[in-house]
Amino acid sequence: MKMLKQAAHRRTLLATAALVAATLVAGCGGGGGQIEPFAPKRIMAFGDEASVITTEGKKYTINAVDATTSALQCANNPIWIQSLAATFGLVFAECNPTNQTVPTGKIYAQPGATVAGVKAQLDTFFASGGFNSKDLVSVLAGANDVLELYRQYPQQGADTLKAQARERGRELANQVNRIANANGRVVVATLPDMGTTPFALTERANKPDTDRAKLLSELTTEFNTQMRITLIDDGRLIGLVLINEEVERIVRFNTSYGFANVTEAACLATAPAPECNTKTLVTNASGDTWLWATSTLMSPAGQSRLGSMAVSRAVNNPF
């Protein structure tokens, strides 16, 4: 009986050891070789002003300035592409406080860019270079498309505008696929719900012909849906960040997320982005607790949410 118990104990130990070994092998990629953490050597940003840092280090949100000297502190209140870059030890020339000799980030994004503008940015890039498996590429665009389409209402009917929003969403996905097919590793964000912005709420209040905020939300949804279903879905080359869902949750349950204001712009009208900074805010506004910097652009707190989600996607996606 004692020998039988010892044999059973040995079998249990062997089974446990085998399970641990199998788990370790699986964690390292099994028979396909060890999976190495993604370690990009370059980062490139494409899109609109939400991904722009000017040559002076200013961003299209609430810029941080020294409380005494008002000197710009570009590393503070980072936008999402800065969070992505910093995670991998990369930096953009436009904000390089540590004075890295050779900045490893390049911003192709431009203020006011639409999806057509993203295509032009990529055309410029491909004219002089290409991507490789160590390139991290960020893409965020569509806000200016939705606003451009919205401004055609009511001269253009809602159904016509929604169809055009779908077309532009598909086209942005085509550009993201273009990057992936060229061997780049892409983190692409959906478009925040433009119907939740201060701009949308003002339009709803001032133009009662229809629910203007609802229309902006519908245009956003059409854009995002078509972008998502058109993206290459191989689970490897493209990491999708659903910031639209996060913004909707924040708007619905703002206090639970630590936001005091989700309906108004924090920046003074006399200091629009990218001139807005921590000294040019409306009374009681804060970049840490207000969702919107301007009527359509996210605050540092909003950008931080986007950045955190993008970092998680970049680190965990099997690039």
TORKOL-4160 file (C-alpha; in steps of 0.2 Angstrom, whole numbers, padded with zeros to 4 digits, m for minus):
319
<pt num="1" X="0000" Y="0000" Z="0000"/>
<pt num="2" X="0014" Y="0012" Z="0004"/>
<pt num="3" X="0023" Y="0008" Z="m0012"/>
<pt num="4" X="0006" Y="0011" Z="m0022"/>
<pt num="5" X="0004" Y="0028" Z="m0013"/>
<pt num="6" X="0022" Y="0033" Z="m0017"/>
<pt num="7" X="0020" Y="0028" Z="m0035"/>
<pt num="8" X="0004" Y="0038" Z="m0036"/>
<pt num="9" X="0013" Y="0053" Z="m0028"/>
<pt num="10" X="0027" Y="0052" Z="m0041"/>
<pt num="11" X="0014" Y="0051" Z="m0055"/>
<pt num="12" X="0006" Y="0067" Z="m0048"/>
<pt num="13" X="0022" Y="0076" Z="m0048"/>
<pt num="14" X="0026" Y="0071" Z="m0065"/>
<pt num="15" X="0009" Y="0076" Z="m0072"/>
<pt num="16" X="0011" Y="0093" Z="m0063"/>
<pt num="17" X="0029" Y="0095" Z="m0070"/>
<pt num="18" X="0022" Y="0091" Z="m0088"/>
<pt num="19" X="0008" Y="0104" Z="m0086"/>
<pt num="20" X="0020" Y="0117" Z="m0080"/>
<pt num="21" X="0032" Y="0113" Z="m0095"/>
<pt num="22" X="0018" Y="0114" Z="m0107"/>
<pt num="23" X="0012" Y="0130" Z="m0101"/>
<pt num="24" X="0029" Y="0138" Z="m0102"/>
<pt num="25" X="0031" Y="0131" Z="m0120"/>
<pt num="26" X="0014" Y="0138" Z="m0125"/>
<pt num="27" X="0019" Y="0155" Z="m0117"/>
<pt num="28" X="0034" Y="0155" Z="m0128"/>
<pt num="29" X="0025" Y="0151" Z="m0144"/>
<pt num="30" X="0025" Y="0132" Z="m0143"/>
<pt num="31" X="0034" Y="0123" Z="m0157"/>
<pt num="32" X="0034" Y="0139" Z="m0168"/>
<pt num="33" X="0048" Y="0147" Z="m0157"/>
<pt num="34" X="0049" Y="0159" Z="m0144"/>
<pt num="35" X="0038" Y="0175" Z="m0146"/>
<pt num="36" X="0048" Y="0190" Z="m0143"/>
<pt num="37" X="0040" Y="0206" Z="m0136"/>
<pt num="38" X="0037" Y="0219" Z="m0149"/>
<pt num="39" X="0051" Y="0231" Z="m0149"/>
<pt num="40" X="0049" Y="0244" Z="m0163"/>
<pt num="41" X="0064" Y="0255" Z="m0168"/>
<pt num="42" X="0053" Y="0269" Z="m0176"/>
<pt num="43" X="0036" Y="0276" Z="m0174"/>
<pt num="44" X="0027" Y="0286" Z="m0187"/>
<pt num="45" X="0010" Y="0295" Z="m0185"/>
<pt num="46" X="m0003" Y="0298" Z="m0198"/>
<pt num="47" X="m0019" Y="0307" Z="m0196"/>
<pt num="48" X="m0026" Y="0324" Z="m0191"/>
<pt num="49" X="m0022" Y="0337" Z="m0178"/>
<pt num="50" X="m0026" Y="0324" Z="m0164"/>
<pt num="51" X="m0009" Y="0317" Z="m0168"/>
<pt num="52" X="0001" Y="0333" Z="m0171"/>
<pt num="53" X="0015" Y="0341" Z="m0162"/>
<pt num="54" X="0020" Y="0358" Z="m0170"/>
<pt num="55" X="0039" Y="0362" Z="m0172"/>
<pt num="56" X="0037" Y="0373" Z="m0157"/>
<pt num="57" X="0031" Y="0358" Z="m0147"/>
<pt num="58" X="0013" Y="0363" Z="m0146"/>
<pt num="59" X="m0001" Y="0351" Z="m0147"/>
<pt num="60" X="m0020" Y="0352" Z="m0151"/>
<pt num="61" X="m0026" Y="0350" Z="m0133"/>
<pt num="62" X="m0022" Y="0359" Z="m0117"/>
<pt num="63" X="m0003" Y="0362" Z="m0117"/>
<pt num="64" X="0007" Y="0362" Z="m0101"/>
<pt num="65" X="0016" Y="0377" Z="m0096"/>
<pt num="66" X="0027" Y="0382" Z="m0081"/>
<pt num="67" X="0016" Y="0390" Z="m0068"/>
<pt num="68" X="0029" Y="0404" Z="m0065"/>
<pt num="69" X="0038" Y="0407" Z="m0082"/>
<pt num="70" X="0024" Y="0401" Z="m0093"/>
<pt num="71" X="0037" Y="0391" Z="m0103"/>
<pt num="72" X="0030" Y="0377" Z="m0113"/>
<pt num="73" X="0033" Y="0359" Z="m0106"/>
<pt num="74" X="0030" Y="0348" Z="m0121"/>
<pt num="75" X="0033" Y="0332" Z="m0112"/>
<pt num="76" X="0019" Y="0335" Z="m0100"/>
<pt num="77" X="0000" Y="0333" Z="m0105"/>
<pt num="78" X="0006" Y="0320" Z="m0118"/>
<pt num="79" X="m0005" Y="0316" Z="m0133"/>
<pt num="80" X="m0008" Y="0298" Z="m0137"/>
<pt num="81" X="0007" Y="0296" Z="m0150"/>
<pt num="82" X="0019" Y="0302" Z="m0136"/>
<pt num="83" X="0012" Y="0289" Z="m0124"/>
<pt num="84" X="0015" Y="0276" Z="m0138"/>
<pt num="85" X="0032" Y="0282" Z="m0142"/>
<pt num="86" X="0038" Y="0283" Z="m0123"/>
<pt num="87" X="0033" Y="0265" Z="m0120"/>
<pt num="88" X="0046" Y="0259" Z="m0132"/>
<pt num="89" X="0059" Y="0272" Z="m0128"/>
<pt num="90" X="0055" Y="0282" Z="m0144"/>
<pt num="91" X="0054" Y="0301" Z="m0146"/>
<pt num="92" X="0048" Y="0314" Z="m0159"/>
<pt num="93" X="0059" Y="0328" Z="m0164"/>
<pt num="94" X="0045" Y="0340" Z="m0160"/>
<pt num="95" X="0046" Y="0336" Z="m0142"/>
<pt num="96" X="0063" Y="0329" Z="m0137"/>
<pt num="97" X="0067" Y="0336" Z="m0120"/>
<pt num="98" X="0081" Y="0323" Z="m0117"/>
<pt num="99" X="0089" Y="0329" Z="m0133"/>
<pt num="100" X="0091" Y="0312" Z="m0141"/>
<pt num="101" X="0103" Y="0314" Z="m0155"/>
<pt num="102" X="0093" Y="0304" Z="m0168"/>
<pt num="103" X="0074" Y="0306" Z="m0164"/>
<pt num="104" X="0065" Y="0289" Z="m0169"/>
<pt num="105" X="0048" Y="0296" Z="m0172"/>
<pt num="106" X="0041" Y="0305" Z="m0187"/>
<pt num="107" X="0024" Y="0315" Z="m0188"/>
<pt num="108" X="0016" Y="0315" Z="m0205"/>
<pt num="109" X="m0001" Y="0319" Z="m0197"/>
<pt num="110" X="m0007" Y="0337" Z="m0202"/>
<pt num="111" X="m0020" Y="0349" Z="m0194"/>
<pt num="112" X="m0037" Y="0348" Z="m0203"/>
<pt num="113" X="m0032" Y="0332" Z="m0212"/>
<pt num="114" X="m0047" Y="0321" Z="m0219"/>
<pt num="115" X="m0045" Y="0303" Z="m0225"/>
<pt num="116" X="m0040" Y="0310" Z="m0241"/>
<pt num="117" X="m0026" Y="0319" Z="m0232"/>
<pt num="118" X="m0020" Y="0303" Z="m0224"/>
<pt num="119" X="m0019" Y="0295" Z="m0241"/>
<pt num="120" X="m0008" Y="0310" Z="m0247"/>
<pt num="121" X="0003" Y="0308" Z="m0231"/>
<pt num="122" X="0006" Y="0290" Z="m0235"/>
<pt num="123" X="0009" Y="0294" Z="m0253"/>
<pt num="124" X="0023" Y="0306" Z="m0247"/>
<pt num="125" X="0030" Y="0293" Z="m0236"/>
<pt num="126" X="0030" Y="0279" Z="m0249"/>
<pt num="127" X="0039" Y="0291" Z="m0261"/>
<pt num="128" X="0055" Y="0290" Z="m0251"/>
<pt num="129" X="0054" Y="0274" Z="m0240"/>
<pt num="130" X="0044" Y="0259" Z="m0234"/>
<pt num="131" X="0039" Y="0250" Z="m0218"/>
<pt num="132" X="0047" Y="0235" Z="m0209"/>
<pt num="133" X="0042" Y="0224" Z="m0195"/>
<pt num="134" X="0050" Y="0235" Z="m0182"/>
<pt num="135" X="0040" Y="0250" Z="m0187"/>
<pt num="136" X="0025" Y="0256" Z="m0176"/>
<pt num="137" X="0013" Y="0266" Z="m0186"/>
<pt num="138" X="m0002" Y="0276" Z="m0178"/>
<pt num="139" X="m0017" Y="0281" Z="m0187"/>
<pt num="140" X="m0031" Y="0292" Z="m0181"/>
<pt num="141" X="m0042" Y="0302" Z="m0193"/>
<pt num="142" X="m0061" Y="0305" Z="m0198"/>
<pt num="143" X="m0066" Y="0319" Z="m0187"/>
<pt num="144" X="m0064" Y="0332" Z="m0200"/>
<pt num="145" X="m0073" Y="0320" Z="m0213"/>
<pt num="146" X="m0088" Y="0319" Z="m0201"/>
<pt num="147" X="m0088" Y="0338" Z="m0198"/>
<pt num="148" X="m0086" Y="0341" Z="m0217"/>
<pt num="149" X="m0101" Y="0330" Z="m0221"/>
<pt num="150" X="m0111" Y="0337" Z="m0207"/>
<pt num="151" X="m0109" Y="0355" Z="m0213"/>
<pt num="152" X="m0118" Y="0349" Z="m0229"/>
<pt num="153" X="m0134" Y="0346" Z="m0220"/>
<pt num="154" X="m0148" Y="0349" Z="m0224"/>
<pt num="155" X="m0143" Y="0353" Z="m0242"/>
<pt num="156" X="m0138" Y="0335" Z="m0243"/>
<pt num="157" X="m0150" Y="0323" Z="m0234"/>
<pt num="158" X="m0145" Y="0312" Z="m0219"/>
<pt num="159" X="m0145" Y="0296" Z="m0229"/>
<pt num="160" X="m0134" Y="0303" Z="m0242"/>
<pt num="161" X="m0122" Y="0309" Z="m0229"/>
<pt num="162" X="m0122" Y="0293" Z="m0220"/>
<pt num="163" X="m0117" Y="0284" Z="m0236"/>
<pt num="164" X="m0103" Y="0296" Z="m0239"/>
<pt num="165" X="m0097" Y="0293" Z="m0221"/>
<pt num="166" X="m0097" Y="0274" Z="m0224"/>
<pt num="167" X="m0087" Y="0277" Z="m0240"/>
<pt num="168" X="m0074" Y="0287" Z="m0230"/>
<pt num="169" X="m0073" Y="0274" Z="m0216"/>
<pt num="170" X="m0069" Y="0261" Z="m0229"/>
<pt num="171" X="m0056" Y="0272" Z="m0237"/>
<pt num="172" X="m0047" Y="0275" Z="m0221"/>
<pt num="173" X="m0047" Y="0256" Z="m0218"/>
<pt num="174" X="m0039" Y="0254" Z="m0235"/>
<pt num="175" X="m0025" Y="0266" Z="m0230"/>
<pt num="176" X="m0022" Y="0256" Z="m0214"/>
<pt num="177" X="m0022" Y="0240" Z="m0224"/>
<pt num="178" X="m0010" Y="0248" Z="m0236"/>
<pt num="179" X="0002" Y="0250" Z="m0221"/>
<pt num="180" X="0000" Y="0233" Z="m0215"/>
<pt num="181" X="0002" Y="0225" Z="m0232"/>
<pt num="182" X="0019" Y="0235" Z="m0233"/>
<pt num="183" X="0024" Y="0226" Z="m0217"/>
<pt num="184" X="0021" Y="0240" Z="m0205"/>
<pt num="185" X="0013" Y="0237" Z="m0188"/>
<pt num="186" X="m0002" Y="0248" Z="m0186"/>
<pt num="187" X="m0011" Y="0254" Z="m0171"/>
<pt num="188" X="m0027" Y="0263" Z="m0177"/>
<pt num="189" X="m0040" Y="0271" Z="m0167"/>
<pt num="190" X="m0059" Y="0273" Z="m0170"/>
<pt num="191" X="m0066" Y="0290" Z="m0171"/>
<pt num="192" X="m0073" Y="0297" Z="m0154"/>
<pt num="193" X="m0092" Y="0300" Z="m0155"/>
<pt num="194" X="m0093" Y="0317" Z="m0163"/>
<pt num="195" X="m0111" Y="0318" Z="m0157"/>
<pt num="196" X="m0105" Y="0319" Z="m0139"/>
<pt num="197" X="m0094" Y="0334" Z="m0142"/>
<pt num="198" X="m0097" Y="0352" Z="m0135"/>
<pt num="199" X="m0099" Y="0357" Z="m0154"/>
<pt num="200" X="m0113" Y="0344" Z="m0156"/>
<pt num="201" X="m0122" Y="0349" Z="m0140"/>
<pt num="202" X="m0122" Y="0367" Z="m0146"/>
<pt num="203" X="m0128" Y="0363" Z="m0163"/>
<pt num="204" X="m0142" Y="0353" Z="m0155"/>
<pt num="205" X="m0147" Y="0368" Z="m0144"/>
<pt num="206" X="m0146" Y="0381" Z="m0158"/>
<pt num="207" X="m0153" Y="0371" Z="m0173"/>
<pt num="208" X="m0169" Y="0362" Z="m0168"/>
<pt num="209" X="m0174" Y="0357" Z="m0186"/>
<pt num="210" X="m0167" Y="0339" Z="m0181"/>
<pt num="211" X="m0157" Y="0332" Z="m0167"/>
<pt num="212" X="m0140" Y="0338" Z="m0173"/>
<pt num="213" X="m0130" Y="0328" Z="m0160"/>
<pt num="214" X="m0139" Y="0312" Z="m0165"/>
<pt num="215" X="m0135" Y="0315" Z="m0183"/>
<pt num="216" X="m0116" Y="0318" Z="m0179"/>
<pt num="217" X="m0117" Y="0302" Z="m0169"/>
<pt num="218" X="m0124" Y="0292" Z="m0183"/>
<pt num="219" X="m0111" Y="0299" Z="m0195"/>
<pt num="220" X="m0098" Y="0293" Z="m0183"/>
<pt num="221" X="m0105" Y="0276" Z="m0181"/>
<pt num="222" X="m0107" Y="0274" Z="m0200"/>
<pt num="223" X="m0088" Y="0279" Z="m0202"/>
<pt num="224" X="m0082" Y="0268" Z="m0188"/>
<pt num="225" X="m0092" Y="0253" Z="m0193"/>
<pt num="226" X="m0086" Y="0252" Z="m0211"/>
<pt num="227" X="m0068" Y="0256" Z="m0206"/>
<pt num="228" X="m0069" Y="0241" Z="m0194"/>
<pt num="229" X="m0076" Y="0228" Z="m0206"/>
<pt num="230" X="m0064" Y="0233" Z="m0220"/>
<pt num="231" X="m0048" Y="0232" Z="m0209"/>
<pt num="232" X="m0038" Y="0216" Z="m0212"/>
<pt num="233" X="m0043" Y="0205" Z="m0198"/>
<pt num="234" X="m0028" Y="0193" Z="m0196"/>
<pt num="235" X="m0026" Y="0197" Z="m0177"/>
<pt num="236" X="m0008" Y="0202" Z="m0180"/>
<pt num="237" X="m0003" Y="0216" Z="m0191"/>
<pt num="238" X="m0017" Y="0229" Z="m0185"/>
<pt num="239" X="m0021" Y="0233" Z="m0167"/>
<pt num="240" X="m0038" Y="0242" Z="m0166"/>
<pt num="241" X="m0042" Y="0254" Z="m0152"/>
<pt num="242" X="m0060" Y="0257" Z="m0148"/>
<pt num="243" X="m0059" Y="0275" Z="m0141"/>
<pt num="244" X="m0077" Y="0278" Z="m0147"/>
<pt num="245" X="m0084" Y="0266" Z="m0134"/>
<pt num="246" X="m0073" Y="0273" Z="m0120"/>
<pt num="247" X="m0078" Y="0290" Z="m0124"/>
<pt num="248" X="m0097" Y="0285" Z="m0123"/>
<pt num="249" X="m0094" Y="0276" Z="m0107"/>
<pt num="250" X="m0085" Y="0292" Z="m0100"/>
<pt num="251" X="m0100" Y="0303" Z="m0105"/>
<pt num="252" X="m0112" Y="0291" Z="m0098"/>
<pt num="253" X="m0104" Y="0288" Z="m0081"/>
<pt num="254" X="m0092" Y="0303" Z="m0080"/>
<pt num="255" X="m0090" Y="0304" Z="m0061"/>
<pt num="256" X="m0086" Y="0285" Z="m0060"/>
<pt num="257" X="m0071" Y="0289" Z="m0072"/>
<pt num="258" X="m0065" Y="0304" Z="m0063"/>
<pt num="259" X="m0072" Y="0317" Z="m0075"/>
<pt num="260" X="m0080" Y="0332" Z="m0068"/>
<pt num="261" X="m0086" Y="0340" Z="m0085"/>
<pt num="262" X="m0090" Y="0330" Z="m0102"/>
<pt num="263" X="m0100" Y="0344" Z="m0110"/>
<pt num="264" X="m0090" Y="0360" Z="m0112"/>
<pt num="265" X="m0074" Y="0365" Z="m0119"/>
<pt num="266" X="m0060" Y="0369" Z="m0106"/>
<pt num="267" X="m0050" Y="0381" Z="m0117"/>
<pt num="268" X="m0055" Y="0399" Z="m0119"/>
<pt num="269" X="m0062" Y="0404" Z="m0136"/>
<pt num="270" X="m0048" Y="0417" Z="m0137"/>
<pt num="271" X="m0035" Y="0403" Z="m0135"/>
<pt num="272" X="m0039" Y="0390" Z="m0148"/>
<pt num="273" X="m0028" Y="0375" Z="m0150"/>
<pt num="274" X="m0014" Y="0373" Z="m0152"/>
<pt num="275" X="m0012" Y="0390" Z="m0142"/>
<pt num="276" X="m0022" Y="0383" Z="m0128"/>
<pt num="277" X="m0013" Y="0380" Z="m0112"/>
<pt num="278" X="m0015" Y="0377" Z="m0093"/>
<pt num="279" X="m0016" Y="0396" Z="m0091"/>
<pt num="280" X="m0029" Y="0399" Z="m0104"/>
<pt num="281" X="m0044" Y="0389" Z="m0097"/>
<pt num="282" X="m0062" Y="0394" Z="m0093"/>
<pt num="283" X="m0066" Y="0396" Z="m0075"/>
<pt num="284" X="m0064" Y="0380" Z="m0065"/>
<pt num="285" X="m0058" Y="0370" Z="m0080"/>
<pt num="286" X="m0045" Y="0357" Z="m0079"/>
<pt num="287" X="m0036" Y="0346" Z="m0091"/>
<pt num="288" X="m0036" Y="0332" Z="m0079"/>
<pt num="289" X="m0055" Y="0331" Z="m0076"/>
<pt num="290" X="m0063" Y="0339" Z="m0091"/>
<pt num="291" X="m0065" Y="0328" Z="m0107"/>
<pt num="292" X="m0064" Y="0341" Z="m0120"/>
<pt num="293" X="m0051" Y="0354" Z="m0123"/>
<pt num="294" X="m0060" Y="0362" Z="m0137"/>
<pt num="295" X="m0077" Y="0360" Z="m0145"/>
<pt num="296" X="m0071" Y="0345" Z="m0154"/>
<pt num="297" X="m0054" Y="0340" Z="m0148"/>
<pt num="298" X="m0050" Y="0329" Z="m0132"/>
<pt num="299" X="m0042" Y="0336" Z="m0117"/>
<pt num="300" X="m0026" Y="0329" Z="m0109"/>
<pt num="301" X="m0037" Y="0317" Z="m0099"/>
<pt num="302" X="m0045" Y="0311" Z="m0115"/>
<pt num="303" X="m0029" Y="0309" Z="m0124"/>
<pt num="304" X="m0022" Y="0300" Z="m0109"/>
<pt num="305" X="m0036" Y="0287" Z="m0110"/>
<pt num="306" X="m0033" Y="0285" Z="m0129"/>
<pt num="307" X="m0014" Y="0283" Z="m0125"/>
<pt num="308" X="m0017" Y="0270" Z="m0112"/>
<pt num="309" X="m0028" Y="0260" Z="m0123"/>
<pt num="310" X="m0016" Y="0261" Z="m0138"/>
<pt num="311" X="m0001" Y="0256" Z="m0127"/>
<pt num="312" X="m0010" Y="0241" Z="m0121"/>
<pt num="313" X="m0014" Y="0236" Z="m0139"/>
<pt num="314" X="0003" Y="0239" Z="m0145"/>
<pt num="315" X="0011" Y="0229" Z="m0131"/>
<pt num="316" X="m0002" Y="0214" Z="m0131"/>
<pt num="317" X="m0005" Y="0213" Z="m0150"/>
<pt num="318" X="0006" Y="0199" Z="m0157"/>
<pt num="319" X="0015" Y="0210" Z="m0169"/>
